Amino acid sequence: MKNILIKTGLALAVAMPFTANAADYTIDTKGAHASINFKVSHLGYSFIKGRFNTFDGDFSYDPNNVTASKIMVNVDTTSLDSNHAERDKHLRSADFINAGKFSDAKFVSSSVTDEGNGKLSVNGDLTLHGKTSPIVISAEFIGEGSDPWGGYRAGFVGTTTLQLSDFGIKAMGMAQTVDMELIVEGIKK
């Protein structure tokens, strides 16, 4: 009996793919464990910070084969929120992101590079304001593991700077760029 168990165990180990840690995740937006934040200069004197409240997405991550990772995120641009209703109305207007006409933004990765020590470089295309432009996100793997509800999670943080002119968005005052911070926690499917 002992030999049968050992042989069965060995057969299963050989049959299992080496990408056993590869997994697909849904970004946890319902539990408020993910966020898309922005920071833009205000007249060169200060900063306006805000976020997009409504988005969703998925990603695949394999710590043993990081280059096979993929991410896709959809953002509802009408959910822009800088904690000031009148300013939000103006930022959503045709003067800036024109959320009435371009209510969706989308990021799709094209490649992920392992930079070592949990650092990643995520290349992809961002469609915003009706234009698609390549961007690079500097990301960091935070961790992964079981959660208290019987699920499995993985988390990342990333930053990028968007050139407004790449998306046909006019400068916001003196600001030509917007700094983005992305907090991504996914639940394994």
N, C-alpha and C positions, 0 to 999 in steps of 0.2 A: 504494500500500500504506500509506504514511504517513497519508494522508487517511482511509482505512478505519479504522486504529487510533485516530486522534483522534476520529472520529465514534462508534466503538464505546465508547471511554472516556467521551465526553460523554453518550451514551445511558445507560450504566450509572450515571453520577453522578446524572443526572436521575431515573432509575428508583429509586434507593436512597432509602429513607425518611430523613427528618431525624433519626429516633430510632435511628440505626445504633449508637449507644453503649448503647442500652437492653439490659439483660441480666438473665437469671434465674440465681440462684445457690443452691447448697446450702450450708448452714452446715457448716464443716469441724470436726466434732466428733471424727472418727476420728483426725485428725492432731494433736489437742489444740491447735488454733489458735483455739479459741473457749472462753469460759467464762461462767458465770452465778454471780456472787459476791454474798455478802450480808454486812452488818455490822449488828449490833444491840447496843444498850447493855447492859452487864452491871451491874445494880444502880446505875447512874449513876456508877460508878467507873472502868470500863474498857469494852472492846468484845469481843464474840465475833465472829470472822470465820469464814466458811465458804463453801461452794459447793454447787451441784447437779452431780453428776458425770455424769448421764445426761440428755441432751436432744437434740433435732434440730429442724430447721426450714429454711425457704427464704425468700429475699427477691428482690425485683426492684428494680433501681436503674438510673436513667438520669441521668447528671450534667447532661444538657441539659433534663431535665424531671423534677426532683426530686419534684414533687407527685404524679407517677404512681407513685412508689415504694410498695412493699408489703412487709410482713414477717409471718411466721407462725412461732411457736416452740412446741414441745411440751416439757414438762419432766416427768420422772419424779420426783415428790416423795420417793419412797422412797430416792432417791440423795443426800439431804441429807447433807453431810459437814462437820462443824466440827472435825475432827481430835481428837475425843474420843468414843469409842464409847458410853459411858453417857449423856452429854449428847445425842448424836445420837438415841439411842433415846427419850429424853424429848421432844426437839423434834419427832420424828416421831409421837409419841403423840397421843391424843385431847385431851390437855392443850393442845396447840398446833396443828400443821398437820394432824393426823389422817391421815397418809399411808396408813394401812391402808384407810381408807374413801375418801379422795380422793387416789389415787395419781398423778393427772394434773393438771397445770396447763397453761394454754394462753394465749398472747398472740396477738392478731390486730390488726394495725393498721387504723385507719379513715381516717387522713390523715397526710401528711408535709408539713411546712412548711419551706421553705428559709429559714433565718435569716441567711444570708450567711456568707462566709468558712469554708465547710465545716461550719457548725453547722446542725443539723436539730432540729426538734421533731416527735416521733413520737407521735401520739395513737392510742389503741386500747383494746381491752377485754382485761383480764386475768381469767381464770377460775382461782380458787384456793380451796381449801377448800369447793368446791361453790357458790361465789358469784362472780358476774361484776360487775366494777366498772371504770369507765374510769380509765386512767392516762395520764400524759404522760412520755415518755422524752426527756431532753435528750441528743442524740447529736452526734457529730462524725465526719465522714468522715476517715479516716486516709490512705487511698490505694488505688490499684488498679494492676494491671499483670500482666505475664507472670511465671509462676513457673519454677523450674528443671526442672520435670517436664512442660513442654508445656501447662500449664493457664493459666488467667487468674483472678486473685483480686481481691477488693475487701474492704476492712476498715473497721470502725467501732468506736467505743466509745460507750457510753451509760450514763446514770445516772438513777435515779428513786428516790423515797422512797414506800414503801407504808404506808398507814395500816392497821394490823392490824384495826381495827374494821370497815373497809370489806369485809372478807372473813370476818367473824364469828370471827376468831381473838382469843382473849383476850390481854391484855397479857402480855408475857414479863417478869415482874418489874415494873420501872418502865417498861420500854420499850413505847411505843405505836406506834412506827414501826420499819421495817427499811429501811436504805439498800441499794440494789441497784446493782451495777456489771456491765455487760454488755459483753463483748469478743466481737465478731462478725467472723469472717473467712469469706468465702464463696468457693466454687469455682464458676466459671461452668459452667452445664450445657451 
